[in-house]
Amino acid sequence: MTYKNFSLDQLQAMDAAHHLHPFTDHADLRAAGSRIVTRADGPFVYDTEGNEILDGMAGLWCVNVGYGRDELAEAAYEQMKELPYYNSFFRCTTPTPVLLAQKLAEIAPANINQVFYGSSGSEANDTALRLVRHYWALEGRPEKNRIISRNWAYHGSTVAATSLGGMSAMHGQLYGEVPNIAHVMPPYAFELREEGESDHDFGLRAAKAVEDAILEAGPDNVAAFIGEPVMGAGGVKIPPESYWPEIDRICKKHDVLLMLDEVITGYGRTGEWFAAERLGLEPDTITTAKALTSGYQPLSALLVGDRIAETLVKKGGEFYHGYTYSGHPVACAVALKNLEIIEREGLVERVRTDTGPYFAKTLQARLGDHGIVGEVRAFGLMAAIEIVADRETRARFPGDGAAASCVRDHAISGGLMMRAVGDTMILSPPLIWTRETIDMACERIGAALDRAEADLRKG
């Protein structure tokens, strides 16, 4: 069966009849009908109507090497022919997860040499939570099990990952969260900085909220702090430079483990293999997924620091945790080839020295003074545009995110896929974007902002 045998109306009808989408108002979607993307090439995706759309989100933060990479398809095909699947249970493994673990240890921070595989960032964060609490139990301190996280953080959609995250709407649909997880203010200066407060001082205040939570619980009861280097799905919230060094100091002072969620920032997006390197951190765990395979196969890798790994090996006995597809040989084969492409084409260095700085400068120069833009911020190839009704007061338009959704709809109709998070527009493009692609995106964003402003200021 091929989709080419069906019309758009038929595909939309089947989609509405049988397919429950993630993070979707299903009644609304079924009334409007899904956009059905049928193919992609380089930085573009194409739908059933033949519309070419510049992908400003790299799929869902993941397609770092762009679309249409024959090498990745061939790597999957060759591995499927040789060995399509075998598990990592029963004291067995297959070659590709072994080789990938070796490669990940090479590119990870120096204190990280072990890998635990899953199929998604959510699974990896579940694993990280279990492993961190298990570590302290093995060290004879089972009471040291509280995790400090942040409001608006996103760490996945499973019960444990949702509990780790700080999305109140998601918590409301859990009907009972995993206990002993506390949330504090995020480092979101645009809305939370006090009048006259410098970025530096705000960063220290946001970090102090973490220390205050540690002290309130008692350091002997706190296992770890978890955070995204840049808060991604929460709206590309970029901490001030003072924030992460202070978090590092606080964690070391109170013997609290540091869990970095690099599901979005890993594998080159920030101009380093991992944001931990850019921030000068040596975390105890790094959660990765998405761009590990550039989205061509589902795969996650929890990178585990030596401190935890050594205790697990020496004191742990059997660790009762794992997945059917942990270390899937096909996914790992694709990941190996993907990392080879990133390395061979110098994409990490390109983001660090060329496209990342150009991205930030061009977005600010072309869009920063727009009538409904309150702030433009960027970090590597991640960016956010705050949509406001009044640039002076930063007052928002009414409608709880309706303004950004208006911008998003105009952007997509104008040939650019962007995402709206609350009143913030966000970008996370493939690492293959060039200066020319960035210019194209800025032109289309500017046009979308103009059309949205005209709509929003009517009446």
N, C-alpha and C positions, 0 to 999 in steps of 0.2 A: 504494500500500500504506500503510495506517495501523496504528499499534500497537493501535488499538481493536478491530481484527479478531482479536487474539490474547489469550489468557489470560495471567496472570502466569506460570504454569508453562511455557507455551509460549515466552514471551519469555526466561525464565531458561534454558530448555533450549537455545535458539538462542545465547544469550550464552555459555553454557558450551562449546558446540560450536565457536564460531568467533571469539570476541572475547577477545583478550589485553589485559588491563587494565594500566595503568601502576602501578608500585610495589605489586605484588600477589603474594601467595602463591596461585598459581592453583589448586592442589589444594584448599586451604582454602576459597577463594571458591566453587569449583564444588560443593563438598560442602554449603555453606550456601545458595548462591544469592544473586544480586545484589539489592540494593534498586533498584527501577527508578523513578526520578523522572520524572513525566510532565508536570508543569506547575508554574508558580511565579507569585507575585504579590506585589509589594512586598517585604517581608522574609521571606516564607514560601515553602517548596517543598512539593510534594505528591507522594506516591507512588501506585502503582497500587492500593493498598489504601485510598486516601483519607486517609491520615495527613497532618496538617498539621504541618510541622516548621519552627520558627524557625531561620533560617540564620545561625549564629554565625560562619561562615567566609567569607561573601560568595562562595559558590561555591568557588573556590580562591584566596582573597585578592583577588578581582577585581571582583565585581559591586557597585561602589561606589554606583551610583544605584538599586540594587534591580531587581527583576524587573517585567516587564510594561510596559515603557516603549514606548508606541506610536510616539513620535517617532523612536526608534532604528530600529525596524522600517521605518518609512516612509522614513527617510533611506537605508537600504539598498535598499529597493524602488525608489525614485526613481533612485538611482545605477545600479542594475542595468538599469533600462529605458533609461537614456540611454547608459551605457557600462559594461558589466559587468566588463570587464577590458581593460587594455592594460599593457604593461610599461614599465619605466624604463630599459631598455637602448636602444641605437641612437640615442642623443642625443634621446630622447623622454621625455615625462612626461604626466601627466593633471592636471586642475585640483586635485582634492582633496588629493593629497600635497603640492602646492605650498602650498595654503592652510593645511594642517595644520602644515607646517614653519614657516611664518610665525607661527602661533599658539603653537607650542611655544617658539620663540625669544622670544616676548613674555613667557611665564610662567616660563621657565627662569632660573637665575642669570645675572647680567649678562655673564659671560665666555663664555656658550654661545650660539651662533648658527647651528649646523649640525645636521642630522639625517640619520641613515642608518637606513632602514626594514628590518624583517624581519617574521616572523610569530610569534615567541615570544621570551621572555626568554633562553632558551638560545641561540638564533641571535644575539641582540643581544650576549651575552657572548662568543660566538665572534668576532663582528665586533670587539668592543672589544679582545680579545687580539691579533688580527691587526693592528689599526690602531695600537695602542700600540707593538708591536714594529717595525712598519713605520716609524712616526714616528722612532724612534731610528736606524734604518738610514738613513733619508733625511737625518738630521742627521749622518751620518758616524760613528755609534757603534753598529754592529750587535751588538757584544758586550754592550750594555746591554739585555738581554732577559729577565732573571729577574723573575718576578712573586712578590710576597709576599702570601699569603692567610692564612686562619685555619682551624684545626680546627673542625669542626661547621658551617662555612659552607656555604650552598647557593647555587650559581650556575647551575643547570640540569642537564640530563641528556644533552646531546650529549657526545662524547668530550672536547672542549676544555672545555666548561662543567663537566663532572664533574671534570676535572683541576684546574680553578680552585677548585672547591668543596673542602670538607674533610671529606666524609662517607666514613669508612673502608670501610664496607660497599659503597658505590658504587665506590670505587677498586678493591676486591677483584674486582669483576666487569669491570673494564676490561682486565685482563691486559696492562697497559702504558699508562702515563699520558703525556700531553704533557709533555715534559721542561722543566726550568728553572722549576718552580713549587714554592715552598716554603710550608709551613704552620706557623703559630705558635699560641700559646694564644689563645683567644677571651676577650673581656671578660665572663665569666660569673661574677659575684661569688658567686652562691648556692652554687656548689660549689668555686670556685677561690680565694676570698678566704682569706687566712691568719688564724689566730686573733688578734684584736686589731687587724687591719688595717682602716683606714677605707675607705669607698667611694672617696674621693678618691685615697688612696695605691694602692689596688688598680687604679684606672683608669690611673694613671701606670705601674704595673708591667706591666700588660697592653700598654700602648703601647710600653714599653721592649722588650718581646719582639719587636716589629716592627723597632725600631731595631737590636737585636742581630742580627737576621737580615740586615738591610741591611749591617751592618758585617762580618758573617761572610762574606758573598758579595763584599763590596767595593762601595761605592756606584756605581762605574763599570760594574758589571755588573747593576745592578738597574733595571728599567724602570719598575715601578709597584707600588703597593700597592692591592689590591682588597678592598672590604668593604661589607657591608650596613650602613646606619646603625643599624638594629635587626636582629639576626639572626632571620629569620622562620621558615623551615621547620626550622631547628635548635632551635626552642623559644622564640621571642620573647625572646631574650637582649638586654637593654637595657644598654648601657654606662653606667658612671658619667659624670657631667658632665665630669670631668677628661680623659676618654679622647680624644674627637675633636679638641679643641684641641691636644693633645699630638701626635696623629697628624699633624695639619696642619703643626705646627712641624717634625716629623721629616722629613716628605716634602719640605718646602721647603728644609730644611737640606742634604739629601743630593741634591737635584735628582731626586727620584723622583716620577713622576706619580701622581695620586690618581684611582682609578677607583671611583665609587660605584655599587653595585647597588641601584637603587630600583625594582626590578620589583614589590616589595610596598609599599614606603613611598611611592611616587610618586602624584601626583594626589589629594592631600588627606588621606590616611590619618593623617598626623601633625599635622594642623592647619595645614599650609602646602602649597602646590602640590608642593613637594619637601622632603624632610627636610634637604637641603643648606642650605636657607634657615633652618630652625629651628636648625641646628647652626652656622651662620655659615661655611659652607664654599664654596669655589669650585673644585669638582673639574674634572679634565680630561676625564672622560667620566661620563655618567650613563646607566646601563642602565634602560630603562623598557619596560613591556608591560602585561599584566593589566588594570588599571583605566583604561588609555588609552582602551579602548572599553567599559569595564565588563563585559568578557567577551562582549559581543554579537557580536564578530567577532575573529578572531585577528590581532593586530598588535603589533609592537614598534617602538620608536624609540630608537636609541642617540643620545643628545645629546652632541655633540662640541664641546669647548672650542676657543676661538680659537687657542690655541697649537698644537694638533695640526692643526686645519683649515687654518691658514695655510701650514704646512709641506707638508701634503698637496697643496694647490692649487699652490703655487709650485715645489715640487721633485719632486713625486710622479710625474708622468706618469700612465699608466693604473694604477688600483688594481684588481688582478685579484680581485675579490670581489663577490658579490651573489647575490640569490635571485630566482627566477621571480616571486615575489609581493612583492618589495620595493616598497613604496608602492602596494599594491593599492587601486584607486580606491574600491571599496565599503567596505573596512575603514576607509579614511581618512575617508570621508563619515560613517560611524558615529562615529568618534573626534571629528570636529568637532562633531557634534550632542551627543555625550556631554559634552565639555568645556563646551559652551554650557549644558547642564542643570546641571552642577556649579556653574558661575559664577552662573547665574540664580537658583538656589535657595540660594546662599550656603552650600554644604555644607562648604567648606574652613573658613570662619569659624565655622560651627556646631561643627565638631569642635574647633577651637582654643579657643573661648570657652564652649561649653555642654556638648555631649555628651562630649567627651574628658575634661574634668575630672570630670564627673559619673560617667562610666564608671569611672575610677580610684577615686574616693571610694566609690562604692557597692559595687564589687567588694570593696574592702578592708573596708568596714564590715560587710558581710553574710557574707563568706566567710573573711576573714583569720584568724579565731579558730577555724575548724573543726578538728576533731580530726585530720584527715589532710591539712591544708594547712600546708605549711612556709613558703610565701611567695606573695603576690599582687603582681604588678607590671604596670604599664600605661604605654603611651606613645601618645598620641593614641587612635585606636580599634584598638589592638593590646593584647593582654593575655596573661599566663601565670599559671597556678596550679600550683605545685609540690606534688606528691602525696608525702607522707612517712608512714612508720609511727610516727615519734617526732618530735614538734615540737621538743623540746629538742635532741636530737642530730642532727636532720635525717636520721636513718637511713631508708633506703628499705624498702619491702616487697620480699620476694623475688620473683623472676620476671622481672627485666629488662624493665620497662615494663608488666607485666601489670596493675599497680594502676591506672595511668592508662587502660589499655584498658577496665578494668572501669567506671571513671567514665564514659568515653566511651559505652559501650554503654547505661548507665543514662540518660545525658543524651539520647541519641537516642530511646530508647524513651519518654522523658518529654517529647519534643517539642522538643528543642534539638540542632542539629547542632554538635558540637564536634570537635576533633581532638586525638589523643594523640600526643605526640612523646617517646619514652622515658617517663620518669616525670613529664612535664609536660603539662598540659592547656593548649591555646591557643585564643584567640579573635581573629577579625579580621572584624567584622561589616560589613554595608553602611553607608555613611555616612548613609543615610536613617534609621537607628535614632534613636528619640527617647528621652527619659527614661523614658517608659512602656515602651518595648521593652526598655530596659536593665533596668528593674525586673523585667519578665517573665523575662528571661534569668537574672538572679540568683536568682530564685525556683526556676527549673528546675535551675540548677546546684546550688543548696543541696540540693534533693531528691535529685539524682543522687549528690552526695557522701555524703549520709546512707545511701542504699541501698548504695553501694559500700563504705562503712566497715563496715556490717553484714556484708557478704559477706567482706571482707578480714580481718576480725578473728575470723571463725569458727575455732574449734579452735586 
